[in-house]
């Protein structure tokens, strides 16, 4: 990361485009293929494959005579791990700095605030925690984000909004990281890519947004992959139907946020938002304000099986792929055998 990228907004925008260019990070491409494969195994359909030459996912053309497997050890494994993690009762504890009465009361108030935040919004935090536990098994590396949610909060009489503090699970597909370092605090920058409503972006940032061709291709691919997974039928044998983007989805824009670590040039860090091919917001501090001695990204990373020297961790599901394939072969052999002449028995 060089100083030159901070000269002006155009050079900053070009640098951020490079951050989100997956072609420059082959390890990330491999990670996305593994996650996509594990997701399909988790939902019981193993007919999606990745084509390296085109960089796209497609349906594996399996023979129609082969039955679809029904036994799913991967899902049972994920369920057991999620149940184990979710059943752990954890209460945040705030310790006072001194034994003074005022510090003790302030610590109790802070602890009560954290508990109330976890239980607010009808327990939404616990739903996000369950998503995190599932992704931890499937992806190996999962992310939670705590940030100022401009879409939440309460509307005031003057037409403004109070905002809210939100905590949500972020899909690994939407996270971009600096290749340097094997831990999050060693990363010089982190990026988050998501789809936002065009009208909301224009109203919030007071700017006109135009969908660029390069943004449109990435939006189409995100939506294609999402619909590909969503359209998998629980009923075996039903084909995948991927719908084209509708009129409502044409109003979606690619929303990119990048957080830069503290540096001599930016002692409080840097926060940049890009959308519609331009920088629409820039703040000379991180979303979580630094106190001068320590700083934090809004992302928090969780790992399943750490690999020394590598940031991305191995998911537990990886160890079950080979046994699951053997189970699939046995299921298919039994089904074919039962359909044979005279319905022979398999000992």
LINGITA-V148370 format. One record per residue. N is the residue number from 0. PHI is phi in whole degrees, 0 to 359 (none if undefined). D_LAST is the distance of its C-alpha to the last C-alpha in Angstrom with 2 decimals. Layout:
# LINGITA-V148370
N PHI D_LAST
N PHI D_LAST
This chain:
# LINGITA-V148370
0 none 63.85
1 256 67.46
2 295 70.55
3 302 71.21
4 290 68.52
5 263 70.69
6 299 73.79
7 211 73.38
8 291 70.85
9 293 70.14
10 293 69.16
11 294 67.16
12 296 65.29
13 297 64.51
14 295 63.20
15 293 60.93
16 301 59.57
17 293 58.64
18 299 56.88
19 266 54.56
20 277 53.92
21 293 50.24
22 293 50.86
23 272 52.75
24 230 49.90
25 292 46.85
26 295 45.15
27 291 45.39
28 301 43.80
29 296 40.77
30 297 40.65
31 295 40.77
32 297 37.90
33 295 35.72
34 297 36.75
35 298 36.13
36 298 32.63
37 295 31.84
38 298 33.32
39 293 31.06
40 295 27.95
41 297 29.35
42 270 29.75
43 87 26.30
44 232 27.46
45 248 27.14
46 236 29.10
47 247 32.48
48 224 33.83
49 255 37.22
50 256 39.40
51 300 41.73
52 296 44.16
53 258 45.03
54 69 44.28
55 233 42.47
56 266 39.08
57 213 37.35
58 281 34.18
59 286 31.48
60 277 31.02
61 272 27.27
62 294 25.89
63 290 25.93
64 278 22.66
65 274 20.75
66 294 19.90
67 280 21.63
68 299 19.60
69 242 20.00
70 284 19.01
71 226 22.24
72 287 22.50
73 296 25.95
74 294 27.48
75 297 26.27
76 295 27.81
77 297 31.03
78 299 31.28
79 293 31.10
80 293 33.73
81 297 35.97
82 298 35.84
83 295 36.78
84 287 39.69
85 286 40.96
86 279 41.08
87 280 43.55
88 275 46.98
89 241 49.47
90 243 53.15
91 296 55.59
92 235 58.45
93 250 61.88
94 263 64.04
95 289 67.84
96 288 69.85
97 224 72.35
98 269 72.97
99 294 75.50
100 299 75.04
101 296 75.09
102 293 72.26
103 295 70.13
104 295 70.70
105 295 69.92
106 294 66.63
107 297 65.64
108 295 66.56
109 296 64.52
110 294 61.45
111 297 61.86
112 295 62.16
113 296 58.89
114 296 57.04
115 293 58.60
116 295 57.63
117 294 53.97
118 264 54.12
119 284 56.24
120 55 55.15
121 56 52.79
122 70 50.77
123 300 50.14
124 300 49.95
125 290 46.84
126 295 45.14
127 294 46.11
128 295 44.83
129 293 41.37
130 300 41.40
131 298 42.43
132 296 39.53
133 294 37.02
134 294 38.74
135 299 38.83
136 285 35.02
137 276 34.73
138 259 37.89
139 86 38.63
140 235 42.32
141 234 43.62
142 229 47.21
143 242 49.35
144 232 52.84
145 247 55.87
146 205 58.72
147 278 61.62
148 272 60.24
149 290 63.07
150 278 61.14
151 267 60.88
152 93 63.65
153 238 66.38
154 284 68.90
155 261 72.52
156 303 75.58
157 278 76.81
158 92 73.67
159 269 72.09
160 234 68.82
161 285 68.30
162 79 64.94
163 200 62.25
164 262 60.13
165 242 56.53
166 230 53.37
167 215 50.36
168 276 47.21
169 255 47.74
170 294 44.96
171 301 44.71
172 299 45.16
173 265 48.67
174 255 49.79
175 238 51.65
176 229 52.66
177 299 55.00
178 286 53.20
179 280 55.36
180 89 54.14
181 250 50.79
182 221 51.85
183 295 53.29
184 288 56.74
185 269 57.07
186 286 56.63
187 282 59.95
188 200 58.82
189 227 55.98
190 232 55.51
191 230 53.88
192 245 53.31
193 208 52.79
194 257 53.63
195 234 56.64
196 290 58.56
197 300 61.48
198 296 63.98
199 296 63.14
200 297 63.66
201 294 66.98
202 289 68.24
203 286 67.23
204 256 68.55
205 54 71.41
206 210 70.60
207 268 69.61
208 248 66.11
209 240 65.19
210 285 61.70
211 278 61.71
212 299 59.63
213 292 57.82
214 292 57.07
215 298 55.83
216 297 53.25
217 288 51.83
218 296 51.91
219 300 50.06
220 292 47.34
221 300 46.94
222 293 46.77
223 297 44.38
224 295 41.90
225 297 42.31
226 290 41.72
227 298 38.78
228 285 36.96
229 293 38.36
230 275 37.31
231 295 33.57
232 271 32.14
233 291 29.70
234 270 28.50
235 293 26.10
236 94 27.50
237 284 31.16
238 287 33.33
239 281 35.53
240 239 39.15
241 256 41.75
242 280 45.12
243 283 48.39
244 293 50.78
245 271 52.80
246 294 56.43
247 295 55.85
248 285 53.95
249 292 56.89
250 272 58.80
251 275 56.54
252 232 57.95
253 278 56.57
254 247 57.84
255 243 57.89
256 240 59.01
257 231 59.68
258 248 60.75
259 260 62.62
260 293 62.95
261 296 66.40
262 210 68.66
263 297 72.34
264 286 72.95
265 230 71.04
266 295 71.21
267 259 69.53
268 87 66.87
269 212 66.59
270 234 64.69
271 231 64.53
272 239 63.18
273 239 62.76
274 199 62.20
275 65 63.27
276 78 64.12
277 207 66.59
278 277 67.06
279 254 67.69
280 202 67.95
281 208 68.76
282 234 69.50
283 274 70.73
284 197 68.41
285 285 64.74
286 305 63.40
287 267 63.18
288 296 66.72
289 281 67.31
290 263 69.54
291 96 70.92
292 255 68.96
293 221 65.35
294 217 63.58
295 218 60.19
296 284 58.24
297 285 57.15
298 270 53.55
299 234 51.58
300 259 48.48
301 232 45.39
302 234 42.85
303 264 39.29
304 245 38.77
305 290 42.16
306 243 42.56
307 302 45.86
308 86 48.28
309 225 46.55
310 286 47.21
311 289 43.95
312 264 41.19
313 277 37.45
314 282 35.34
315 294 32.52
316 296 30.21
317 307 30.54
318 288 28.30
319 259 25.47
320 295 25.58
321 296 23.39
322 300 20.60
323 294 20.97
324 296 20.60
325 295 17.27
326 298 16.13
327 299 17.67
328 296 15.85
329 294 12.38
330 301 13.81
331 293 15.23
332 296 12.29
333 296 10.32
334 294 13.68
335 293 14.43
336 297 11.28
337 293 12.13
338 268 15.61
339 282 15.03
340 297 16.43
341 74 15.23
342 47 12.84
343 295 9.64
344 269 6.36
345 251 3.79
346 276 0.00
